[in-house]
Amino acid sequence: MSHPTATATLTRRDLLILSIGTFTLGIDGFVLSGLLPQVAGSLRVSVSTAGQLTTLFALVYAGGSPVIAALAGNWDRRVLLAAGMTVFVTGVVIQAIGATFAVVALGRILAAVGAAGYQATAYSTAGILSDDEHRPRSLAVVAGGSSFALVAGLPFGILIGQALGWRAAMWLLVGLGAASLLSTRWLPAAYAPRLSLRERTHVLTDGAVLGILAGTVAVLIPSFLLIAYLPAVLNSSGTLVVVATLAFGAGQVSGTALVPRLIARRGGRAALLIGALGITATSAVLTASRTVPAPAVATMAALGLSVGLTIVSQQNRLFATVPHLAPVAVGLNGSAIYIASATGAALGGLVLAAGGSTAPSITAALIGLLAAVIAFSVRPERSQ
């Protein structure tokens, strides 16, 4: 018996439910980075060791997302969303009560597995339950949860952590995660197309999918590289870094809101190319503007806007290119995002040590140019 695959557009309530989950995961993805000194002191480890919790999360997410999409692909999306958020909340609770680094690391691993299960499923649900016309908007609303976390949720989470301790920030995430978990019951039923495990793993060798994923990795490395070392890039550790981060988040929210119209008019590949060129240009400009507060903040806002044009466009291209394999492909795209995060952070440290505070923005511009070349050259839509 085959499962129905709805084509009706999701309601605003449904999209809000999904975006609450991505908002929660968006805060989790960054809040520990802002509280590393507290985490390190509490667990009696160095700051660099505490920083490996973020790397661990990224690696587990990158490996777990496609595996979950392949093994649980036939589940009702509501069940998979609830299961993913349950595992995530369990992992965060373990982090909140963990007395040692090893226990907190275990919680981080569980949280990453849960996040991988929820986030890719949220995007695939939005895609499955939307027709071709409305899909970019649905994906943008769900992605908007992650973007909005940078603007509102992340600073709030860090302030809670600084005032009440980093574990209080974890309990805040538990509350948000619980609200997201409970709200999944109101979503409509949704199933991905029935495919065998062999068919689902075949996506790993699909040239069109791999070409799009290469574009995702390349276009996002620059922003992760710069954000990871923003205090060094801006030569500031105070208010300027906070304001610049907020400007980046606001820009990303704006780009995510604008991209559905751009996709409708020009297509997903054009949106990616425009975003890649914008990332290249703003990274280059940051080399000169980084030490002057107002221009630096404006440049970071423009960088965020450019990034906001890329994520939804790539997800929509995957739905257009391999519609029957889209849930697995979108999971792989989530992995690509976290690979870009880990690569950007690692590369940023290397170039900062070798070339000083101007090196990260120069490197980001060069990688942005590479992303633009990939966006221009990879055209899987031609074969459709």
BAMI-481989 format. One record per residue (C-alpha): residue number from 1; residue in three letters; chain; x negated, z, y negated. Coordinates in steps of 0.02 Angstrom, whole numbers, plus 50000, padded with zeros to 5 digits. Layout:
% residues N
> segu vomi volo c1 c3 c2
> NUM ALA A X Z Y
...
***
This chain:
% residues 384
> segu vomi volo c1 c3 c2
> 1 MET A 50000 50000 50000
> 2 SER A 49927 49951 49832
> 3 HIS A 49938 50059 49680
> 4 PRO A 50018 49994 49520
> 5 THR A 49904 49956 49376
> 6 ALA A 50001 49977 49215
> 7 THR A 49979 49857 49072
> 8 ALA A 50081 49949 48940
> 9 THR A 49991 50020 48792
> 10 LEU A 49957 50206 48795
> 11 THR A 50054 50312 48674
> 12 ARG A 49971 50403 48531
> 13 ARG A 49996 50567 48624
> 14 ASP A 49907 50498 48778
> 15 LEU A 49760 50437 48674
> 16 LEU A 49751 50604 48585
> 17 ILE A 49743 50694 48753
> 18 LEU A 49598 50585 48809
> 19 SER A 49508 50603 48642
> 20 ILE A 49519 50794 48651
> 21 GLY A 49415 50783 48810
> 22 THR A 49286 50665 48735
> 23 PHE A 49280 50776 48579
> 24 THR A 49238 50925 48690
> 25 LEU A 49103 50829 48783
> 26 GLY A 49035 50764 48618
> 27 ILE A 49007 50941 48555
> 28 ASP A 48926 50992 48719
> 29 GLY A 48807 50845 48711
> 30 PHE A 48727 50907 48550
> 31 VAL A 48765 51090 48518
> 32 LEU A 48627 51163 48627
> 33 SER A 48498 51056 48536
> 34 GLY A 48544 51147 48376
> 35 LEU A 48528 51317 48458
> 36 LEU A 48369 51295 48561
> 37 PRO A 48271 51438 48481
> 38 GLN A 48413 51559 48524
> 39 VAL A 48429 51491 48701
> 40 ALA A 48241 51502 48728
> 41 GLY A 48233 51681 48664
> 42 SER A 48381 51737 48768
> 43 LEU A 48314 51660 48928
> 44 ARG A 48132 51707 48892
> 45 VAL A 48065 51530 48901
> 46 SER A 47980 51416 48775
> 47 VAL A 48082 51305 48660
> 48 SER A 48011 51151 48747
> 49 THR A 48068 51219 48915
> 50 ALA A 48242 51257 48847
> 51 GLY A 48247 51079 48782
> 52 GLN A 48237 51016 48960
> 53 LEU A 48417 51074 48983
> 54 THR A 48469 50925 48877
> 55 THR A 48358 50807 48976
> 56 LEU A 48426 50877 49139
> 57 PHE A 48605 50848 49081
> 58 ALA A 48566 50667 49033
> 59 LEU A 48483 50627 49198
> 60 VAL A 48621 50703 49304
> 61 TYR A 48755 50615 49201
> 62 ALA A 48665 50448 49214
> 63 GLY A 48653 50463 49403
> 64 GLY A 48823 50540 49432
> 65 SER A 48937 50428 49330
> 66 PRO A 48926 50269 49437
> 67 VAL A 48927 50369 49599
> 68 ILE A 49088 50459 49550
> 69 ALA A 49166 50295 49494
> 70 ALA A 49124 50214 49661
> 71 LEU A 49174 50357 49776
> 72 ALA A 49332 50414 49684
> 73 GLY A 49384 50245 49617
> 74 ASN A 49551 50244 49710
> 75 TRP A 49607 50413 49644
> 76 ASP A 49746 50432 49518
> 77 ARG A 49654 50438 49351
> 78 ARG A 49745 50600 49306
> 79 VAL A 49675 50687 49460
> 80 LEU A 49499 50625 49424
> 81 LEU A 49511 50679 49241
> 82 ALA A 49572 50853 49291
> 83 ALA A 49439 50870 49425
> 84 GLY A 49301 50815 49306
> 85 MET A 49354 50936 49170
> 86 THR A 49372 51078 49296
> 87 VAL A 49193 51053 49356
> 88 PHE A 49133 51038 49175
> 89 VAL A 49219 51201 49123
> 90 THR A 49149 51289 49276
> 91 GLY A 48974 51231 49228
> 92 VAL A 48994 51292 49049
> 93 VAL A 49057 51463 49109
> 94 ILE A 48901 51479 49217
> 95 GLN A 48795 51437 49065
> 96 ALA A 48887 51565 48960
> 97 ILE A 48856 51707 49084
> 98 GLY A 48690 51650 49158
> 99 ALA A 48550 51777 49136
> 100 THR A 48405 51664 49189
> 101 PHE A 48348 51489 49152
> 102 ALA A 48379 51436 49332
> 103 VAL A 48560 51492 49327
> 104 VAL A 48592 51409 49159
> 105 ALA A 48509 51250 49225
> 106 LEU A 48629 51254 49374
> 107 GLY A 48774 51268 49253
> 108 ARG A 48705 51123 49153
> 109 ILE A 48698 51016 49311
> 110 LEU A 48880 51057 49354
> 111 ALA A 48933 51022 49175
> 112 ALA A 48847 50852 49182
> 113 VAL A 48934 50806 49345
> 114 GLY A 49102 50855 49270
> 115 ALA A 49067 50763 49108
> 116 ALA A 49019 50607 49206
> 117 GLY A 49182 50618 49303
> 118 TYR A 49289 50644 49148
> 119 GLN A 49214 50533 49015
> 120 ALA A 49198 50370 49111
> 121 THR A 49373 50400 49181
> 122 ALA A 49444 50428 49006
> 123 TYR A 49379 50259 48951
> 124 SER A 49436 50171 49109
> 125 THR A 49609 50250 49093
> 126 ALA A 49623 50187 48914
> 127 GLY A 49571 50014 48973
> 128 ILE A 49682 50008 49127
> 129 LEU A 49838 50064 49033
> 130 SER A 49813 49943 48888
> 131 ASP A 49838 49756 48878
> 132 ASP A 49702 49640 48812
> 133 GLU A 49769 49648 48635
> 134 HIS A 49776 49837 48621
> 135 ARG A 49625 49883 48730
> 136 PRO A 49494 49886 48589
> 137 ARG A 49602 50004 48487
> 138 SER A 49634 50118 48637
> 139 LEU A 49448 50125 48678
> 140 ALA A 49407 50159 48495
> 141 VAL A 49526 50308 48487
> 142 VAL A 49450 50385 48643
> 143 ALA A 49274 50351 48578
> 144 GLY A 49327 50426 48412
> 145 GLY A 49333 50597 48496
> 146 SER A 49147 50590 48529
> 147 SER A 49110 50524 48355
> 148 PHE A 49218 50654 48269
> 149 ALA A 49126 50791 48364
> 150 LEU A 48971 50747 48264
> 151 VAL A 49064 50769 48099
> 152 ALA A 49172 50921 48129
> 153 GLY A 49142 50999 48299
> 154 LEU A 48953 51001 48309
> 155 PRO A 48921 51092 48142
> 156 PHE A 49061 51216 48184
> 157 GLY A 48989 51247 48356
> 158 ILE A 48815 51276 48285
> 159 LEU A 48884 51395 48152
> 160 ILE A 48975 51493 48287
> 161 GLY A 48815 51499 48388
> 162 GLN A 48710 51557 48241
> 163 ALA A 48835 51690 48189
> 164 LEU A 48887 51757 48360
> 165 GLY A 48753 51692 48479
> 166 TRP A 48734 51533 48580
> 167 ARG A 48842 51600 48720
> 168 ALA A 48988 51611 48599
> 169 ALA A 48970 51424 48570
> 170 MET A 48983 51401 48759
> 171 TRP A 49144 51502 48764
> 172 LEU A 49212 51392 48625
> 173 LEU A 49179 51242 48738
> 174 VAL A 49266 51331 48882
> 175 GLY A 49422 51350 48774
> 176 LEU A 49420 51167 48721
> 177 GLY A 49389 51111 48899
> 178 ALA A 49533 51216 48964
> 179 ALA A 49650 51140 48834
> 180 SER A 49593 50966 48886
> 181 LEU A 49617 51008 49070
> 182 LEU A 49794 51073 49046
> 183 SER A 49845 50922 48941
> 184 THR A 49800 50795 49077
> 185 ARG A 49966 50835 49164
> 186 TRP A 50059 50740 49027
> 187 LEU A 49964 50578 49052
> 188 PRO A 50048 50433 49144
> 189 ALA A 49991 50388 49319
> 190 ALA A 49853 50258 49324
> 191 TYR A 49753 50180 49465
> 192 ALA A 49605 50064 49466
> 193 PRO A 49622 49907 49573
> 194 ARG A 49596 49947 49758
> 195 LEU A 49420 49897 49808
> 196 SER A 49308 49938 49953
> 197 LEU A 49152 50044 49926
> 198 ARG A 49049 49887 49956
> 199 GLU A 49143 49794 49820
> 200 ARG A 49120 49940 49700
> 201 THR A 48933 49950 49731
> 202 HIS A 48918 49762 49710
> 203 VAL A 48933 49787 49523
> 204 LEU A 48754 49855 49526
> 205 THR A 48691 49679 49562
> 206 ASP A 48810 49583 49449
> 207 GLY A 48703 49489 49324
> 208 ALA A 48837 49486 49190
> 209 VAL A 48861 49674 49199
> 210 LEU A 48674 49709 49200
> 211 GLY A 48652 49599 49046
> 212 ILE A 48783 49698 48950
> 213 LEU A 48707 49863 49008
> 214 ALA A 48535 49808 48949
> 215 GLY A 48612 49779 48778
> 216 THR A 48689 49953 48777
> 217 VAL A 48523 50037 48817
> 218 ALA A 48425 49937 48690
> 219 VAL A 48548 49954 48547
> 220 LEU A 48567 50143 48562
> 221 ILE A 48386 50196 48588
> 222 PRO A 48347 50184 48400
> 223 SER A 48482 50307 48346
> 224 PHE A 48441 50433 48482
> 225 LEU A 48256 50417 48439
> 226 LEU A 48289 50456 48256
> 227 ILE A 48418 50594 48281
> 228 ALA A 48307 50686 48406
> 229 TYR A 48167 50700 48278
> 230 LEU A 48266 50694 48116
> 231 PRO A 48183 50847 48037
> 232 ALA A 48013 50764 48058
> 233 VAL A 48077 50595 48000
> 234 LEU A 48155 50668 47842
> 235 ASN A 48013 50792 47819
> 236 SER A 48142 50930 47802
> 237 SER A 48214 51069 47909
> 238 GLY A 48349 51129 47791
> 239 THR A 48511 51068 47715
> 240 LEU A 48456 50887 47707
> 241 VAL A 48451 50873 47897
> 242 VAL A 48627 50945 47913
> 243 VAL A 48697 50831 47778
> 244 ALA A 48609 50679 47850
> 245 THR A 48677 50718 48024
> 246 LEU A 48852 50735 47953
> 247 ALA A 48831 50570 47860
> 248 PHE A 48777 50486 48022
> 249 GLY A 48930 50557 48111
> 250 ALA A 49048 50503 47972
> 251 GLY A 48973 50330 47976
> 252 GLN A 48996 50321 48164
> 253 VAL A 49178 50374 48149
> 254 SER A 49204 50236 48020
> 255 GLY A 49118 50105 48127
> 256 THR A 49222 50156 48279
> 257 ALA A 49381 50140 48176
> 258 LEU A 49333 49969 48109
> 259 VAL A 49270 49889 48270
> 260 PRO A 49440 49846 48350
> 261 ARG A 49479 49728 48205
> 262 LEU A 49305 49653 48214
> 263 ILE A 49325 49625 48402
> 264 ALA A 49496 49543 48373
> 265 ARG A 49424 49424 48244
> 266 ARG A 49248 49389 48308
> 267 GLY A 49237 49455 48486
> 268 GLY A 49140 49597 48566
> 269 ARG A 48974 49505 48569
> 270 ALA A 48980 49472 48382
> 271 ALA A 49021 49655 48349
> 272 LEU A 48870 49706 48454
> 273 LEU A 48757 49584 48363
> 274 ILE A 48814 49643 48191
> 275 GLY A 48788 49824 48246
> 276 ALA A 48614 49786 48314
> 277 LEU A 48562 49697 48154
> 278 GLY A 48630 49843 48053
> 279 ILE A 48532 49968 48159
> 280 THR A 48375 49863 48134
> 281 ALA A 48398 49852 47946
> 282 THR A 48443 50034 47917
> 283 SER A 48301 50097 48026
> 284 ALA A 48180 49991 47925
> 285 VAL A 48254 50053 47760
> 286 LEU A 48240 50233 47821
> 287 THR A 48050 50212 47823
> 288 ALA A 48057 50204 47633
> 289 SER A 48212 50310 47595
> 290 ARG A 48180 50456 47713
> 291 THR A 48096 50573 47588
> 292 VAL A 48224 50552 47447
> 293 PRO A 48384 50651 47486
> 294 ALA A 48523 50537 47420
> 295 PRO A 48452 50372 47487
> 296 ALA A 48409 50456 47652
> 297 VAL A 48587 50519 47675
> 298 ALA A 48659 50349 47628
> 299 THR A 48543 50263 47751
> 300 MET A 48595 50381 47891
> 301 ALA A 48778 50346 47853
> 302 ALA A 48744 50159 47866
> 303 LEU A 48651 50187 48029
> 304 GLY A 48800 50282 48099
> 305 LEU A 48918 50144 48044
> 306 SER A 48811 50016 48136
> 307 VAL A 48807 50122 48294
> 308 GLY A 48996 50140 48286
> 309 LEU A 49014 49951 48303
> 310 THR A 48923 49944 48469
> 311 ILE A 48994 50065 48599
> 312 VAL A 49175 50007 48603
> 313 SER A 49123 49825 48594
> 314 GLN A 49018 49846 48752
> 315 GLN A 49157 49934 48845
> 316 ASN A 49280 49799 48797
> 317 ARG A 49158 49663 48853
> 318 LEU A 49147 49744 49024
> 319 PHE A 49336 49743 49042
> 320 ALA A 49339 49560 48990
> 321 THR A 49193 49508 49101
> 322 VAL A 49233 49602 49263
> 323 PRO A 49412 49666 49246
> 324 HIS A 49430 49718 49429
> 325 LEU A 49264 49812 49426
> 326 ALA A 49286 49883 49251
> 327 PRO A 49306 50067 49301
> 328 VAL A 49138 50064 49391
> 329 ALA A 49057 49956 49257
> 330 VAL A 49115 50074 49119
> 331 GLY A 49040 50217 49219
> 332 LEU A 48876 50123 49223
> 333 ASN A 48890 50096 49035
> 334 GLY A 48904 50285 49014
> 335 SER A 48746 50302 49117
> 336 ALA A 48663 50173 49005
> 337 ILE A 48706 50279 48853
> 338 TYR A 48622 50432 48927
> 339 ILE A 48473 50329 48984
> 340 ALA A 48457 50273 48803
> 341 SER A 48468 50455 48748
> 342 ALA A 48331 50513 48866
> 343 THR A 48222 50362 48826
> 344 GLY A 48244 50380 48639
> 345 ALA A 48198 50564 48642
> 346 ALA A 48045 50535 48751
> 347 LEU A 47985 50383 48654
> 348 GLY A 48015 50470 48487
> 349 GLY A 47900 50613 48537
> 350 LEU A 47763 50493 48587
> 351 VAL A 47767 50386 48429
> 352 LEU A 47783 50540 48317
> 353 ALA A 47627 50616 48394
> 354 ALA A 47532 50452 48384
> 355 GLY A 47588 50383 48216
> 356 GLY A 47658 50524 48111
> 357 SER A 47827 50541 48025
> 358 THR A 47847 50356 47980
> 359 ALA A 47822 50297 48159
> 360 PRO A 47996 50340 48228
> 361 SER A 48091 50235 48100
> 362 ILE A 47971 50088 48120
> 363 THR A 47988 50098 48309
> 364 ALA A 48177 50111 48295
> 365 ALA A 48182 49954 48188
> 366 LEU A 48078 49857 48315
> 367 ILE A 48189 49911 48460
> 368 GLY A 48342 49869 48356
> 369 LEU A 48273 49694 48334
> 370 LEU A 48251 49682 48523
> 371 ALA A 48432 49736 48544
> 372 ALA A 48487 49599 48424
> 373 VAL A 48391 49471 48526
> 374 ILE A 48476 49533 48685
> 375 ALA A 48646 49529 48600
> 376 PHE A 48617 49350 48545
> 377 SER A 48549 49291 48711
> 378 VAL A 48661 49378 48839
> 379 ARG A 48829 49289 48844
> 380 PRO A 48921 49332 49005
> 381 GLU A 49086 49286 48921
> 382 ARG A 49038 49103 48933
> 383 SER A 49059 49108 49122
> 384 GLN A 49234 49178 49114
***
